[in-house]
Amino acid sequence: MPKTRRYAWVRAEIMIIRQCAGTMTALQIAVLIGRTDTAVRCKAAELGVSLRLHGDRHQSARYRQEDIELARQMHAAGIFRHDIAEKLEMPRGAVKQFIYFERRI
């Protein structure tokens, strides 16, 4: 069995993980610093840093955060939900969930 070589983490790599967490995937960070994605995930967990993507970058995001905020502003201005859905090309149910904060992303 070949022996793998382990390199100590340098301060710059740790800073990159902290700064890129939430905006880049583990694989993207790994490519950036020259490590494996598994190593990046393990180091992030050790540091207590969440690599979960947020906002528009989240893998389940269907609508931009700006559109969601616009829908909420339109509703606050008195525009009906079905009109908001039509203008933003969203299902009525999604608009309802966003304006009443039942759904965040």
C-alpha positions as CSV (number, residue, x, y, z in Angstrom):
1,M,0.0,0.0,0.0
2,P,1.6,3.3,-1.1
3,K,2.2,5.8,1.7
4,T,0.5,9.2,1.1
5,R,2.3,12.3,2.0
6,R,0.6,14.8,4.2
7,Y,1.4,18.5,4.1
8,A,0.8,20.9,7.0
9,W,-1.8,23.5,6.5
10,V,-0.5,27.0,6.1
11,R,-2.2,30.1,7.4
12,A,-3.0,31.3,3.9
13,E,-4.9,28.1,3.0
14,I,-7.0,28.3,6.2
15,M,-7.8,32.0,5.5
16,I,-8.9,31.0,2.0
17,I,-11.2,28.3,3.4
18,R,-12.7,30.8,5.8
19,Q,-13.2,33.5,3.2
20,C,-14.6,31.3,0.5
21,A,-17.0,29.3,2.7
22,G,-20.6,29.8,1.7
23,T,-19.7,31.2,-1.7
24,M,-17.7,28.4,-3.3
25,T,-18.0,24.6,-3.2
26,A,-15.4,22.4,-1.5
27,L,-14.1,21.3,-4.9
28,Q,-13.7,24.9,-6.1
29,I,-11.7,25.8,-2.9
30,A,-9.6,22.7,-3.3
31,V,-8.6,23.6,-6.8
32,L,-7.8,27.1,-5.7
33,I,-5.4,26.0,-2.9
34,G,-4.1,22.8,-4.5
35,R,-5.7,20.3,-2.1
36,T,-8.4,17.6,-2.5
37,D,-12.0,18.4,-1.8
38,T,-12.0,15.8,1.0
39,A,-9.1,17.6,2.7
40,V,-10.9,20.9,2.4
41,R,-14.1,19.4,3.9
42,C,-12.2,17.8,6.8
43,K,-10.2,21.0,7.6
44,A,-13.4,23.1,7.4
45,A,-15.1,20.8,9.8
46,E,-12.1,20.9,12.1
47,L,-12.2,24.7,12.1
48,G,-16.0,24.7,12.6
49,V,-16.5,26.4,9.2
50,S,-19.7,25.6,7.3
51,L,-19.2,25.1,3.6
52,R,-23.0,25.2,2.9
53,L,-23.7,27.5,0.0
54,H,-26.0,30.5,0.7
55,G,-28.4,32.7,-1.2
56,D,-28.2,32.6,-5.0
57,R,-25.3,30.1,-4.9
58,H,-27.3,27.4,-3.0
59,Q,-27.8,24.4,-5.2
60,S,-31.5,24.4,-4.6
61,A,-32.1,28.1,-5.4
62,R,-34.5,28.5,-8.3
63,Y,-35.1,32.2,-8.1
64,R,-32.6,35.0,-7.5
65,Q,-32.7,36.7,-4.1
66,E,-33.3,40.0,-5.8
67,D,-36.5,38.7,-7.4
68,I,-37.7,37.4,-4.0
69,E,-37.0,40.8,-2.4
70,L,-38.8,42.5,-5.3
71,A,-41.8,40.2,-4.8
72,R,-41.9,41.2,-1.1
73,Q,-41.7,44.9,-1.9
74,M,-44.4,44.6,-4.5
75,H,-46.7,42.9,-2.0
76,A,-45.9,45.5,0.7
77,A,-46.9,48.2,-1.9
78,G,-50.3,46.5,-2.3
79,I,-49.9,44.6,-5.5
80,F,-51.9,41.3,-5.6
81,R,-50.1,38.0,-5.5
82,H,-51.3,36.8,-8.9
83,D,-50.1,40.0,-10.5
84,I,-46.7,39.6,-8.8
85,A,-46.5,36.0,-10.0
86,E,-47.4,37.0,-13.6
87,K,-44.8,39.9,-13.7
88,L,-42.0,37.8,-12.2
89,E,-42.9,34.6,-14.1
90,M,-43.1,32.6,-10.9
91,P,-45.8,30.2,-9.7
92,R,-48.4,31.7,-7.4
93,G,-47.6,29.3,-4.7
94,A,-43.9,30.2,-4.7
95,V,-44.8,33.9,-4.5
96,K,-47.1,33.2,-1.5
97,Q,-44.3,31.3,0.2
98,F,-41.8,34.0,-0.4
99,I,-43.9,37.0,0.7
100,Y,-45.1,35.3,3.9
101,F,-41.6,34.0,4.7
102,E,-42.7,30.4,4.5
103,R,-39.7,29.7,2.2
104,R,-36.4,31.4,2.2
105,I,-34.6,30.3,-0.9
